[in-house]
C-alpha cells in the first residue's frame, strides 16, 4: 500500500507501466495495481519463503556457502538488470535484506520499489533530492554531496552492506558484540588486511572482499554492478583486498568537515 503517494495519477501510472514491463527472474513481478484518489496499491507475485532477512540472521535457517553465493549472484543479476537492462535506468535506493524476497526454490527477487526512481540510461548523476534509503545501507553521497554524486553506485554501496551481512550472518552494527566487532565491516577489513582470517571459508572470504570494494567511500572507487557480477562468478584467485574503506580509520578526519563526519557516523554506527 502506497498510502501517502506524492505523485499525481499520471506519474503513478507511468511508473507502474515501467515497473510492470520488467521481466527478470531476480526481480519480483508486478501483477496489478489499484489507484483511488490519493490511495495507491501495488500487487506483486507471492513469495512463499518471505524475506532474506529472517534466514541470514537466524541460526535455524542458515544456507550453505554455495547457496549464499548463488543468492548473492541472483541479487547482483537483478540489480544489474535494473541499472542496464531496461529502457529506463531504475535505481532502487533501498537494497537491504528485508527487500530481498525468496520464492519456493529460494531464488532471490528484489522487491519494494517504493523509493525507486526511473532515469534515462545516459543520466550518470542524479539530483540530491533523490537521496533516500535505510540507515545502515545508505551510501555516503546520499548523506552529503561532498563524498560524490548520487548514481547507480549508490545501489552498489547498499549491496555491499547487504553482502557483508550475508557473509557474517549478523547485522553490520551489533551493540552486543565485543568492542572490536561492534561495527562488523571495520572488523572484517582489519582481519582480511592483516591476514588474520584463518580458517575462513573461501566463499566467505570472496563475499567479504567484494563487499569491501562495494562500500568504498567515493563512488568512483566502487565497481559497477556488472563488475560485481563478474567478481561473484569468478573464484577467489586474483581478488585483492581493496583500499581501506572510509570508516576503518581516521585518514579523512583532519580534512573532512566535522558536520559531515557526524552525519556519516550517524548512519554507519
N, C-alpha and C positions, 0 to 999 in steps of 0.2 A: 504494500500500500504506500503510495506517494501522497501522504495526507496533505502536506503543505507545499505542493508543487508551485514554484515561482514562474514557470514558463507558461505562456499562453497556449491555447489549444493547438494552434498551428505548429508551434515549436515542438510540442509534445508528440503530435502525430508524425512530424518529420523525424524525430529521434527514434520513435517506435519503429518506423519503416526502415531506418538504417540498421538498428539493432536486430530487427526482425529478419533482415536479409543475411545475417551472419549464420553461416553453417560450418561449424568446425567441431570435431569430436571432443575438443577440450574447452569448449565454451558452452555454457548451459543454453538450451534452446528456448526462445520466446514463442509461446503458443497462442497468446492472445492478450488483449488489454481492454480496459474499460475507462471511460472518461465521462464524468458528470460534473459540470460546473468546475470547481477547483479540486475536486477529488479525482485522483488517478490511481489505477491499479494495473500492475503488470502480472501476467500469468506465465510462469516458467514450467518446464518439464519437472516432474517429481524426482528427487534424488534420494533413494531409499536409505543410503548409509549416512546421510547428513553431512556435516562439515568435517574437514580435515582436522580442525582444532581438537575435537574430542578424541581423536586417535593418537596424535603425536604427543599430547600432554597426559595421556593415561597409560599407566604400565600394563593394564589388562588388554589394551587394544594396540599393541605395537606391531609394526611391519618389519619384515626382513630388510636388510640393506639394499638388496636388489629391487625390492618393491618400492622402497623410498626413492631410489634413483629413478625408477620408472615413473613414479608420481611427479617427481621434480621435472623430469623431461616433458611430461604431459602439460604441466602448468606453463613451462617455458614455451612450448609449442603454441599454446593458447594465447599467451601474451604477444609472442612474435606475430601471430596471425592478426591480432587486433592492431598492432603497430604497422604492419606492412602488407597484410593480405586482403584488406578491404578497400573499397573505393575511397572511403574517408579514413583517416588515421584515428583510431579510437584509443584514448588514454584513459585508463581505468581509475587511477588515483586512490585506490583503496585495496590494494593487494595485501591480503593477510590470511592466516589460516581459516578464520571464520567464513571468508568469502570464497573458499575453495570447497566445492561440493563433490561428493563421491557417488557414482552410480552403482548399480547392482554388481558390477565387476570391479569396483574400486577404481574406475577410471576417473581422474580428476577433471572437473569442469569449473571454469571461472564463472562466478555469479555476482550478483548485486552490482548493477551498473548505475546505482543511484548518484554517484559522484562522477561518472564517466563523462568525458567531453569528446565531441567529434571535431576534427580539424582537417583541412586539406593536407594531403600527404607531404606536400612540399613545405609545410609550416614546421620549421625545426624548433622554434622557440615560441612560447606561449605567454599571454599576459599574466601578470601577477595575480589577477582576480581569480585565476584558475586554481589557486593554492588551497587545497582542502585535503583531508585524509584523516587517518587514525594515529594518535600519539603512539610512538614506538616504531612506526613504519614510514613516517614522513621523511622525505629527503630534505637535506639542509636548505636547498634552494627554495623549497616550498615555505620555509620559515623566513628566510632573508635572501634577497636577490644578490647580496654581496658574495654568496657562495657560487653563483652562476645562474643560468637561465632555466626556467621550467621547461621540460621537454619529455620525450619518451624515456629519457634516462632517469626520470623521477620514478617511473614504474620499476625500472631495473633496481633501484635502491631498495624499494619495498620488497621486491622479490628476494634480494639478498638477505634481508632481515628474516623473511619467511624461511629461506633455505637454512639459515643458522638454527632456527627453532626446530626444523625438521631433523637436522643432523644431531642436535643436542638433546632432543626430546624434552626440552624445557623452554620456558619463556626467556627472552633475552635479558629481561630485568627480573631478578628473583631476590627480594629482600631477605628471604630465609637462608640464602646461600652464604658461604663464608665470604668475608670481605673481598678477597681476591677474585671471587667468582660472581659477585653480585651483578656486574654487567658482563654477561656472557661473551658478547663479541670481542671485548677487550681481552678477556682471559684466553679465548681461542687464539687470537692473534699472537699473544705472548707465548703460548705453548708451541705453536707452529713455527714461529720465527726463531725460537731458541732450541728447536728440535727436541722438545721435551714430551711431545705426544707419543710416548712409547706404547706400543700395543694397540694403537688406534686402527680401526678397520680402514682399508684403502678407500672404500666408498665414502666413509665419514670424512676422511682427510680431504678427498676430492670436493665434496659438497661444501666443506668449510672454506677451502681455498677459493672456490668460485664465488661463494657468498662474500668473502672479504674483498674480492675485486669489485663486486656489485655495490658495496657500501662505501666506496671511496668518497671523500668529501666533495671533490669537484666533479661535476657531471662528465666533463671531457675525459676524466681518468677511468670512468666506468666503461665496460664493454657494452655494445649494443645487444639487444635481446637475441639477435641472430648469432652473435659471437658466443653468448652464454649457452645457447643451444648446442653449438659445436663443442664447447668445452664439456658439457654434460655427456655428450655422445662419446667423447674420447675417454681414454684411461687417465690414470694419474701421471703417467710419464710425460715429462716436459711441462707440467703445470707448476709454475713458480709461485711462491708466496708473494703477494703484492706489497707495494709500499705500505708503510704504517698508516692505517685509517686515522682520520682526524681525532677520533675520540680516545685514541690509545696513548696520547702523550700531550705535552704542553708546547709542541712545536709551533702552534699558531697563536698561543696565548699572548705573547708580547705585542704582536702586531694587530691582533683582532680586536674589534670593538667589544667592550665588556657587555653591552646590552645584547649583542648578537650571541656571545658565548652563553649568556644567561638563557636566551631562547633555545639554543642548541641543547644545553644541559637539561632543560625542561622536557624536551621530547625524547632525549636519548637515555635519560635516567628515570 
